[in-house]
C-alpha cells in the first residue's frame, strides 16, 4: 500500500492551481470573444462561459461536475445543482474553443 506523501499533496495543489489559472485565462478569452462578436445577451454569454469551463476541463483530461461548473462561474445556490458529471460531447473533443463558442451562439440565435 502506497501512502499519501507531502510530495503527493504538493503535486495535487499545483495541479489545482494550474486548473484554476487555465479556466480564468480562457474565461477572459471568452469574454473578449463575446465582445468582439457583439454577444451581450446574458444567456448567450453564460452559455459560452459554461462551454469554456467544460472545454478547459476536457482539454486537461479532468472530470467536471455540473455543481462544480456552477460554482466556478459564481452561480448563486450552486450547491443545489445536481452533482453529476458534465461531459463534453466526444465529437467536440478536438474542437478549438472559438469554434465551439460559434456553435453555441448559432444554436441560441
Helices and strands as residue ranges (DSSP letters): H 6-36, H 42-59, H 66-72, G 78-80, G 90-92, H 97-108
